[in-house]
Each structure stands twice: as C-alpha cells, then as structure tokens.
C-alpha cells in the first residue's frame, strides 16, 4: 500500500539490550498470568507452584528447542476435569502422579515423531484444516475476553455487568491500539503499557484490593507437593496428553505463521520440551504445561519474536512464583477487566493469523471441498468453545478445539479432491 508505514520487527534470533528484554519478558509474563493461575484455582492446586513451574517449563522448552522457537508455557486447561476428579478422591499427590504420566506420554509421542518424520503433517494437517483451527483457537476464547471485560471475571459466579470494569477494559484496549501504532520501539510494549494504564484506571475506580499485597511477605518459598503414583489416576489423566498434543501442534503452526518460519522439522523437539515441562511440574506439584495462545497474540501485536525475551519471562515467573509472594500478590491484584481489555486484542490477533493463512494459493474457496471443510471446522469449533460445550467420552471430555481439528482431518481425508497438488516440503 502506498504510504504505508513499515512496522518495527525484532526477529527470532535478534538480541536487544537486557533492560529492554526484561520489560518485554514482563509483558509476556503478565499476559499469561491469568490463565496460569486459573487452572490451579479450579483444581485445588497451588497457584505459586503453577507460576514457578511455568517459568521452569519455559526455560526447559527453550533449552530443548535450542532457543529457536519463541513460545511461553503456562498451565494447560485440557487437564482441568480429570485433575479435579483425581484430586477430590485421591488428593493432589495422586493428581501429580497422573501429570507425570501425561508428560511421559508427551515425550513418547515426541520420540515417535522423531522416528517417522513430519511428512504426515502435510497429509493430515494441510492449510485448509490448520487455518480454520487457528481461527477457532482465537475466536473460541472471545467469550472469555468479553466476560472478563464486562463482568470483571464474575460472570460464572452470577455477577452482573460492571460498568466501571467495562470502562477500564476499553481504556486498556484503546491504549494498546494507540501504542501499537507508535513508531520505533514504543510499538514493542503496547500490552505492558496497556496493562499499566488499565491498572491505574482500575485503582481510580476502586477495583483493586491492595490488602493481599500489603500482607504478603517479600520472601517466601512455595510448599512442594510430591507425586504418588496410582494406576487409576494415571489412566485417567495421562491420555489427556493426546488432546494437548493436538493443541500444541496447532500453536506451533501458528507461531511459524507469525514469525515467518516453518517449524515442522522441530516438532519432535517442541513436543519433548512440553513433555519435560509437564513432567517436572508433576514432580513438584505444579500444573501440566502447554504453549500459550496469549503469548502468541503478544508476538503478533508487538512483532517482537526474539527467544531472548522468553528467557526473561521464564526467569521472572520462576522468581515470582518461587521466591517472592509480594510480587505474586501484586500481579494477582490486576483486575480481570484489565486483562479482558488486553485479551480482546490478543485473541483477535490469533484469529487474524489464521485468516491470513487462507490465501488463494493454499485454500480454494471456489472448490466446494475446501469451502465445506473450513465452514464445518469453524462452526463446530467456535460454537463449542464459546458455549463451553465438551463431548463426553467416559471419564474424559473432548473440547471444541480438539473436536473441530479431528473433524477437519477426517473431512480432508474423506472428501475427494478435485485436483491433486504436490505438498510443499517442510524446511528445517
């Protein structure tokens, strides 16, 4: 476009000054915080351990992937139901044993992928399947963003519309949008600036409770929970790793789309890193790990892809969750409406990344086959995710994201092709 301004970009392998990298890391930390602490809240696990393990898991992931894939690992929502069931009957220790087993399943699949290669990705997960699944990942979270923005996190408990919270959410949103349009390095910090300004606005509206911050000590250690290995718990929790693996592959493809790289050749390492993070979390009482869509959204809006930043984000989570309760309480005091305003941008950007994959050379909407696959995946996935519907399968449940991905794979394999095209070779 004539007169368009070229946006500032920091590549995957680029490095920035440590103070700047630290601020960028804090931005990623704050973006994942709400989701990471929600999982232990719903399952009875320790929020501090979940935060600490997210930092440890991210660092392990970066080590395994040799610092080549920019991703942050937080608590996985896929395991909430089975963990809650096991914790209620056998205790948190038994749930941790199941989490360790899930991590081992992850690593087993990573080894299998290493043996058979990644050529199957183009066959089972072509763009016509991946693109709508990516859109579902973003738009499926839309209801969460709106609930946080308009109800300040109280929607599920029957809370009513919070006008002041909605104002704060849109202040956060407006600041992020405005800051992302600024020239130079300012555009690298829109999420952090939006959270800070939104937090100040929330204070002015009386939405922040400082009592837990004042009462929390500066230095402290979380209470570790060690696993007990019970067969029934492991059988219930471990297979959920297969659902999380589908989500992981989707996120990896999105990351590649965002940063302009093909990570198919590193899928085994990526799965191994996630599996190790989940195993370590289970050994000390933390929640199982997964790559986070929120942080992919941050990369989309900031165009800062450097893995250096994620080292700082992981280190900050390790310190806050493992050694500094006061900082944890301060971050936890950020109202849901602030993060709702942030999420309105981040989740939408994930969806637009999926839309950008629907190019005419990869998806032909004049072909009824491609049209039907995309349409079916979108409606099933978005409908299930936004309505909170899961498909029961014995003691397990299949969420909308996994269900629509399975549907897309089945339709892609079953529907006849009007013309065959040679799959693109993945790059290392």
Secondary structure, DSSP 8 states (H G I E B T S, - for coil): -TT------B-TT----HHHHHHHHHHHHHHHHHHHHHHHHHHT--HHHHHHHHHHHHHHHHHHTTT-S---EEE-GGGHHHHHHHHHHH-HHHHHHHHHHHHHHHHHHHHHHHHH-STHHHHHS-HHHHHHHHHHHHHTTHHHHHHHHHHTT-TTTT----HHHHHHHHHHHHHHHHHHTSSGGGGG-HHHHHHHHHHHHHHHTT----HHHHHS-SS-----------HHHHHHHTTHHHHHHHHHHHHHHHHHHHHT---GGGHHHHHHHHHHHHHHHHHHT---EEE-HHHHHHHHHH-B--HHHHHHHHHHHHHHHHH-HHHHHHHHTS-HHHHHHHHHHHHHHHHHHHHHT--TTT--TTSHHHHHHHHHHHHHHHHHHHHT--EEETTEEE-HHHHHHHHHHHHHHHS--SS---------
